């Protein structure tokens, strides 16, 4: 587990600037004859590395851009605008000079545990501070150069999202396996520069929990500018041999909750916020109630899987009367059985919700789909593939309607194993409908199902 990585800097990009995706009609970009497909190389003579440079360099009312047309012709364009008016263009990518990939060989890296044969993009292990700023991706900071720190400070790229995992040097070497680990040094440099940091700790049983976690939290608590700390359990697939357990057992999950609760109480007493937050899995595995919404303090680590269930349940409570009416309407129609498709982690939550809503379980129920494709302890809905969904849906009674959360597909409508969502119904001979993965999506799916003629 301590072998050091010797690879990775960036994926080379063929473009040397930003390729224009769209141009709004009548916008300053359109009036300057910028068109989709043009590659903007520079602004006022300064080259563009990413959309951050564009926002930084183009923050004026008059700019000169060098653009290369699809045919290869380079032209200089002058763009002008009134104060507050957007330029009216978007780019095909946010990073123009290639995404920086990870230099480390983290023992728990989920990307290295994937089965072979998936689309190439799923194996990309980025460690790019620009994607941290733009999209909230977590980075280790081991990939930063001095010039990167200087740029982050100059352009005030705040907040950033940092994977810390541990502060003990030997534990970091065992977990992160960095070629050169200056992560903690970079961490302090960014804080000294006034950059706010959101921190992630992937908790590995027997490695960085217990006393190691206590030292990490103490180290973080001493540093102003650490906005939030999110603790998520180790996730592992069946396509590796290093891990066989995380915090699935109620006792182990409860121990983490109790340990972290002391820090939360202390911070709430001092600063009025919890500051450190646990992934939903800990509470679900421990069979403990989730904290109330106010203890998530605006959900600073929502995209990290922290607070999703609480948010869902609170939204469901707000529209409970509408959900009950939709369920009653469904029960009074001739519509077929409606299956609420979900992963095994969220299934008990959804089942309890249906019970609280007095649903007719003969007409609507939860279809918990086990993830055999990835195996291990993968149980979240978003990682379900067609390989697991199709046999589960096909086993439903004829005439059933399967409501599948749209989190299982990407922007192109593809599941992780490259099956188009539209084929789920064709291959299972059942009616499959995608719904948004919130309580509002559930309501919409139930109403649509109730209105379906049979």
Secondary structure, DSSP 4 states (H G I P E B T S, - for coil): --PPP---S----S-SSEEEEEE-TTSHHHHTT--TT-EEEEETTEEP-BHHHHHHHT-SSEEEEEEE-TTS-EEEEEEE--TT----EEES-SBSS-PPBP----TT-SGGGSPTTS-GGGG--B--HHHHHHH---B-STT--HHHHHHHHHTT---EEEE---S-HHHHHHHT--SS--HHHHHHHHHHTT--EEEEEEE-TTTTSHHHHHHHHHHHHTSTTEEEEEEEE----SS-SS-S-SS-SHHHHHHHHHHHHHHHHHHHHHHSS--EEE-HHHHHHHT-PPPPGGGGTTTTTGGGTSSHHHHHHHHHHHTHHHHHHHHHHHHTS----EEEEEEHHHHHHHHHHHHHTT--TTTEEEEEEP-TTT-TT---GGG--HHHHHHHHHTSPTT-EEEEEGGGS-TTSB-TTS-BTHHHHHHHTSEEEEE-SSHHHHHHHHHHHHT---
